[in-house]
Amino acid sequence: MSKDQPLPGPGGDGGGEQLPELRFRVMASDRVPRRVGVVGYGRLVPSLWSPSLSPGQSLVSHLLTQGPELGLELVFVWNRDPGRMAGSVPPSLQLQNLAALGERHPDLVVEVAHPQIIQESGAQILRHANLLVGSPSALSDQATEQRLLEASHRWDHAVFVARGALWGTEDITRLDAAGGLQSLRVTMATHPDGFRLEGPLAAVRSTEHRTVLYEGPVRGLCPFAPRNSNTMAAAALAAPSLGFDRVVGVLVADLSLADMHVVDVELTGPPGPTGRSFAVHTHRENPAEPGAVTGSATVTAFWRSLLGAAPSPSPARPVLCGAWVSASAWFCRSDSVSAD
């Protein structure tokens, strides 16, 4: 959707008001989401605060232990395999049917499960609450993006996007908004055991020390690496002038990276008067257990993103949110949180 195209009205007919592509707002303290639901409990992977917790397990633990003092109440946890919640999530908080989430009256639902959940249930979640998307690769599907956009506008609920492992999100956005972004390339490298690939990529074998599995538009990668392309998807959302079709994603299998995920972000601006272009290259090394899909620092980032989407109601600590209307997506940051 272009920045000049009106948002769809309640009937999805495109008759809604026109909004700028990027805007900032201070979330009023009396409308801050307080009741939080978590979708996805997950398998055991490392995190900075516990070597055995997945992103969903870490969020649940934090909400139970720190949530009350922050004014946040955990109201449900849903997982595709309910048995994974046994013995760790209080029975009263276990939601057996995701379609019944409205009965828990959440203000914010945090998805840390799989892009398929956003594609299948994202619009329905927005009927009841704001949505924090932890699997932004789901938004590479244009039909999913449109459904979320229409549901967000119809039910007046926002869609937030966790930045995850993308370093410098705000800088990319500012440069893009100023017309200074010409190219953006995101490379993610890790050991082959850390990939969960589908379709033709699942058949690719790493025959060398370092093998490029994919290089091309992010939109073409997301369907075949839905759990390994979220950083690239976040970059596409942060740079709407390039989007999923012009942000380049590179997926690399590297046998030397058994305990690490490496993300390189390279961007350039248009040539200046001297013919030289502005350029930035960041290199991020994220510790990870062998075979883990999510690195340790990225798990930390999910909690920080939750705090950005459901901040403390203290008026002295406003939260600024940048809104990408083209994807109905909001990257959030708290002024007390450093870059992920």
C-alpha positions as CSV (number, residue, x, y, z in Angstrom):
1,M,0.0,0.0,0.0
2,S,1.4,3.4,-0.9
3,K,1.6,6.2,1.6
4,D,-1.0,8.2,-0.4
5,Q,-3.6,5.3,-0.4
6,P,-6.3,5.8,2.1
7,L,-6.8,3.3,4.9
8,P,-9.8,1.0,4.4
9,G,-12.9,2.0,6.3
10,P,-14.8,-0.4,8.5
11,G,-16.1,-2.3,5.5
12,G,-12.6,-2.5,4.0
13,D,-13.7,-0.4,1.0
14,G,-10.8,2.0,1.1
15,G,-13.0,4.9,2.1
16,G,-11.2,5.7,5.3
17,E,-9.2,8.7,6.2
18,Q,-5.8,9.4,4.7
19,L,-2.8,9.1,7.1
20,P,0.9,9.8,6.6
21,E,3.2,6.9,6.2
22,L,5.1,7.6,9.4
23,R,3.8,9.4,12.5
24,F,4.8,9.5,16.1
25,R,2.5,9.6,19.1
26,V,2.8,9.5,22.9
27,M,0.6,6.7,24.2
28,A,-1.7,8.3,26.8
29,S,-1.3,6.7,30.2
30,D,-5.1,6.1,30.5
31,R,-5.0,3.9,27.4
32,V,-1.9,1.9,28.1
33,P,-2.4,-1.8,27.6
34,R,-2.3,-3.5,31.0
35,R,-3.8,-7.0,30.4
36,V,-1.4,-9.1,28.4
37,G,-1.8,-12.5,26.7
38,V,1.1,-14.5,25.2
39,V,0.6,-16.7,22.1
40,G,3.4,-19.3,21.9
41,Y,5.2,-21.0,24.8
42,G,7.8,-22.9,22.7
43,R,10.6,-25.3,23.0
44,L,13.6,-25.0,25.3
45,V,16.2,-22.6,23.9
46,P,18.7,-20.2,25.6
47,S,18.1,-16.7,26.9
48,L,20.2,-14.3,28.8
49,W,18.4,-14.7,32.1
50,S,17.8,-18.5,31.9
51,P,19.7,-21.0,29.7
52,S,16.5,-23.1,29.3
53,L,13.7,-20.7,28.4
54,S,12.2,-20.0,25.0
55,P,11.0,-16.4,24.1
56,G,7.5,-17.3,25.2
57,Q,8.6,-18.9,28.4
58,S,10.8,-16.0,29.2
59,L,8.0,-13.5,28.6
60,V,5.7,-15.5,30.8
61,S,8.3,-15.7,33.5
62,H,8.9,-11.9,33.4
63,L,5.2,-11.1,33.4
64,L,4.6,-13.3,36.4
65,T,7.5,-12.0,38.4
66,Q,7.9,-8.4,37.2
67,G,4.6,-7.6,35.6
68,P,2.7,-6.6,38.8
69,E,5.2,-3.9,39.7
70,L,5.0,-2.6,36.1
71,G,1.3,-2.5,36.1
72,L,1.1,-5.5,33.7
73,E,-1.2,-8.5,34.3
74,L,-0.7,-11.8,32.5
75,V,-4.2,-13.0,31.6
76,F,-3.5,-16.0,29.3
77,V,-0.9,-18.2,27.7
78,W,-1.7,-20.3,24.6
79,N,0.5,-22.9,22.9
80,R,-0.2,-25.2,20.0
81,D,0.9,-28.1,22.3
82,P,-0.8,-27.4,25.6
83,G,1.2,-30.1,27.2
84,R,4.3,-27.8,27.2
85,M,2.6,-25.5,29.7
86,A,1.9,-28.3,32.2
87,G,3.7,-27.7,35.5
88,S,5.0,-24.2,34.6
89,V,1.9,-22.1,33.7
90,P,-0.8,-21.9,36.3
91,P,-3.9,-23.8,35.0
92,S,-6.0,-20.7,35.3
93,L,-3.8,-18.9,32.8
94,Q,-3.7,-21.7,30.2
95,L,-5.9,-20.9,27.2
96,Q,-7.0,-24.0,25.4
97,N,-8.7,-22.4,22.4
98,L,-7.1,-19.3,20.8
99,A,-10.5,-18.3,19.4
100,A,-11.7,-17.8,23.0
101,L,-9.1,-15.2,23.8
102,G,-11.7,-12.4,23.9
103,E,-13.1,-14.0,27.1
104,R,-9.9,-13.0,28.9
105,H,-10.3,-9.3,27.8
106,P,-6.6,-8.7,26.9
107,D,-5.3,-5.2,26.0
108,L,-2.2,-6.6,24.3
109,V,-1.5,-10.0,22.7
110,V,2.1,-10.9,22.2
111,E,2.8,-13.5,19.4
112,V,6.1,-15.5,19.8
113,A,5.0,-18.7,18.1
114,H,5.2,-18.9,14.3
115,P,4.3,-16.7,11.3
116,Q,1.4,-19.1,10.6
117,I,-0.3,-17.9,13.7
118,I,-0.3,-14.3,12.4
119,Q,-1.5,-15.4,9.0
120,E,-4.4,-17.5,10.4
121,S,-5.4,-15.6,13.6
122,G,-3.8,-12.2,13.5
123,A,-6.9,-10.4,12.2
124,Q,-9.1,-12.1,14.8
125,I,-6.8,-11.2,17.6
126,L,-7.0,-7.5,16.5
127,R,-10.8,-7.7,17.1
128,H,-10.1,-7.9,20.8
129,A,-6.7,-6.3,21.5
130,N,-3.5,-4.7,20.2
131,L,-1.1,-7.1,18.7
132,L,2.7,-7.4,19.1
133,V,4.1,-9.5,16.3
134,G,7.2,-11.5,17.1
135,S,7.2,-13.2,13.7
136,P,7.2,-10.3,11.2
137,S,8.1,-12.7,8.3
138,A,4.3,-13.3,8.3
139,L,3.8,-9.8,6.8
140,S,5.7,-10.7,3.7
141,D,2.4,-12.3,2.6
142,Q,0.5,-9.4,1.1
143,A,-2.9,-10.9,1.8
144,T,-1.9,-11.2,5.5
145,E,-0.7,-7.7,5.5
146,Q,-4.0,-6.4,4.0
147,R,-6.1,-8.4,6.5
148,L,-4.2,-7.0,9.5
149,L,-4.4,-3.5,8.0
150,E,-8.2,-3.7,7.6
151,A,-8.7,-5.3,11.0
152,S,-6.5,-2.8,12.7
153,H,-8.5,0.1,11.2
154,R,-11.9,-1.5,11.8
155,W,-11.4,-2.4,15.4
156,D,-9.1,0.5,16.3
157,H,-6.3,-1.7,17.6
158,A,-2.6,-1.2,16.7
159,V,-0.1,-3.7,15.4
160,F,3.3,-3.6,17.0
161,V,6.4,-5.3,15.5
162,A,9.3,-6.6,17.6
163,R,12.6,-5.5,16.2
164,G,14.2,-8.7,17.3
165,A,17.8,-8.9,16.1
166,L,17.7,-5.8,13.8
167,W,20.3,-3.3,15.0
168,G,19.7,0.3,14.3
169,T,15.9,0.1,13.5
170,E,15.2,3.8,14.2
171,D,18.2,5.0,12.2
172,I,17.1,3.0,9.2
173,T,13.6,4.5,9.5
174,R,14.8,8.0,9.9
175,L,17.0,7.7,6.8
176,D,14.3,6.1,4.8
177,A,11.7,8.8,5.8
178,A,14.2,11.5,4.7
179,G,14.6,10.0,1.3
180,G,18.2,9.0,2.0
181,L,18.0,5.2,1.7
182,Q,18.9,3.7,-1.6
183,S,19.8,0.1,-0.7
184,L,19.5,-2.2,2.3
185,R,21.0,-5.6,2.6
186,V,20.7,-8.0,5.6
187,T,22.8,-11.1,5.9
188,M,22.1,-13.7,8.6
189,A,24.7,-16.5,9.1
190,T,24.7,-19.4,11.5
191,H,25.4,-23.1,11.6
192,P,23.1,-25.2,9.4
193,D,21.6,-26.8,12.5
194,G,20.1,-23.4,13.4
195,F,17.9,-23.3,10.3
196,R,14.3,-24.4,10.0
197,L,13.9,-24.3,6.2
198,E,11.0,-25.3,4.0
199,G,10.3,-25.9,0.4
200,P,13.3,-25.9,-2.0
201,L,15.6,-24.4,0.6
202,A,15.1,-27.5,2.8
203,A,16.7,-29.6,0.1
204,V,19.9,-27.4,-0.1
205,R,22.9,-29.1,1.5
206,S,25.9,-27.2,2.9
207,T,28.7,-28.8,1.0
208,E,31.3,-26.1,1.9
209,H,32.5,-24.4,5.0
210,R,30.3,-21.4,4.1
211,T,27.3,-21.8,1.8
212,V,25.0,-19.0,0.6
213,L,21.5,-20.6,0.7
214,Y,19.6,-17.6,-0.6
215,E,20.3,-14.1,-1.8
216,G,17.5,-11.9,-3.2
217,P,14.3,-10.0,-2.2
218,V,13.2,-10.7,1.4
219,R,9.7,-11.5,0.2
220,G,11.0,-14.5,-1.7
221,L,12.9,-15.8,1.4
222,C,10.2,-15.6,4.1
223,P,7.9,-18.4,2.9
224,F,10.8,-20.9,2.9
225,A,12.6,-19.7,6.0
226,P,9.8,-18.3,8.2
227,R,11.6,-18.7,11.4
228,N,15.0,-17.5,10.1
229,S,14.0,-14.4,8.2
230,N,12.3,-12.3,10.9
231,T,15.3,-9.9,11.1
232,M,15.1,-9.3,7.4
233,A,11.4,-8.8,7.5
234,A,11.8,-6.3,10.3
235,A,14.2,-4.4,8.0
236,A,11.7,-4.4,5.2
237,L,9.1,-2.9,7.5
238,A,11.5,-0.3,8.8
239,A,12.3,0.9,5.3
240,P,8.9,1.1,3.5
241,S,10.3,2.9,0.5
242,L,12.2,-0.4,-0.3
243,G,9.9,-2.9,1.4
244,F,9.9,-6.7,1.1
245,D,10.6,-6.5,-2.6
246,R,13.7,-4.3,-2.6
247,V,15.4,-5.1,0.7
248,V,17.9,-7.9,0.0
249,G,18.1,-10.8,2.3
250,V,21.0,-13.2,2.4
251,L,20.9,-16.5,4.3
252,V,24.3,-18.2,4.9
253,A,25.1,-21.6,6.4
254,D,28.5,-21.4,8.1
255,L,30.0,-24.5,9.8
256,S,32.2,-22.4,12.1
257,L,29.2,-20.6,13.8
258,A,28.0,-23.5,16.0
259,D,27.2,-21.2,18.9
260,M,26.5,-17.8,17.3
261,H,24.1,-16.0,14.9
262,V,25.8,-13.3,12.9
263,V,23.7,-10.5,11.4
264,D,25.3,-7.9,9.0
265,V,23.2,-4.9,8.0
266,E,24.6,-2.8,5.0
267,L,22.9,0.3,3.7
268,T,23.7,3.0,1.3
269,G,22.2,6.4,0.4
270,P,22.1,8.1,-3.0
271,P,25.3,9.7,-4.4
272,G,26.0,13.1,-3.1
273,P,27.5,16.1,-5.0
274,T,30.9,14.5,-5.0
275,G,29.6,11.3,-6.3
276,R,30.2,9.4,-3.1
277,S,27.3,7.7,-1.2
278,F,26.6,7.6,2.6
279,A,27.1,4.0,3.8
280,V,26.7,2.1,7.1
281,H,27.7,-1.5,7.9
282,T,26.9,-3.1,11.2
283,H,28.1,-6.5,12.3
284,R,26.2,-8.2,15.2
285,E,27.3,-11.4,16.9
286,N,24.6,-13.0,18.9
287,P,25.5,-16.0,21.2
288,A,23.2,-19.0,20.7
289,E,23.1,-22.6,21.8
290,P,23.9,-25.1,19.0
291,G,20.8,-25.6,16.9
292,A,18.9,-22.7,18.4
293,V,16.7,-20.6,16.1
294,T,16.7,-17.6,18.4
295,G,19.9,-16.0,19.8
296,S,20.2,-15.0,23.5
297,A,20.2,-11.2,22.9
298,T,17.2,-11.5,20.7
299,V,15.2,-13.1,23.4
300,T,16.0,-10.1,25.6
301,A,14.8,-7.9,22.9
302,F,11.3,-9.5,23.0
303,W,10.8,-8.4,26.6
304,R,12.0,-4.9,25.7
305,S,9.5,-4.7,22.8
306,L,6.7,-5.8,25.1
307,L,7.6,-3.0,27.5
308,G,7.5,-0.6,24.6
309,A,4.0,-1.8,23.5
310,A,2.6,-2.0,27.1
311,P,4.6,0.6,29.1
312,S,4.4,1.6,32.7
313,P,1.5,4.1,33.0
314,S,3.9,6.7,34.6
315,P,3.3,10.0,32.7
316,A,7.0,10.9,33.3
317,R,8.1,8.1,31.0
318,P,6.2,8.4,27.7
319,V,6.7,5.8,25.0
320,L,7.1,7.0,21.4
321,C,5.9,4.7,18.6
322,G,6.7,5.0,15.0
323,A,3.9,3.8,12.8
324,W,4.2,2.4,9.3
325,V,0.7,2.7,8.0
326,S,1.8,0.8,4.8
327,A,2.0,-2.4,6.9
328,S,-0.1,-1.2,9.9
329,A,3.0,-2.0,11.9
330,W,4.5,-0.1,14.8
331,F,8.1,-0.4,16.0
332,C,8.2,0.6,19.6
333,R,10.9,1.7,21.9
334,S,10.9,3.0,25.5
335,D,13.1,5.9,26.4
336,S,14.6,3.7,29.1
337,V,15.6,1.0,26.7
338,S,18.8,0.9,24.6
339,A,18.9,-0.5,21.1
340,D,18.5,-4.2,20.9
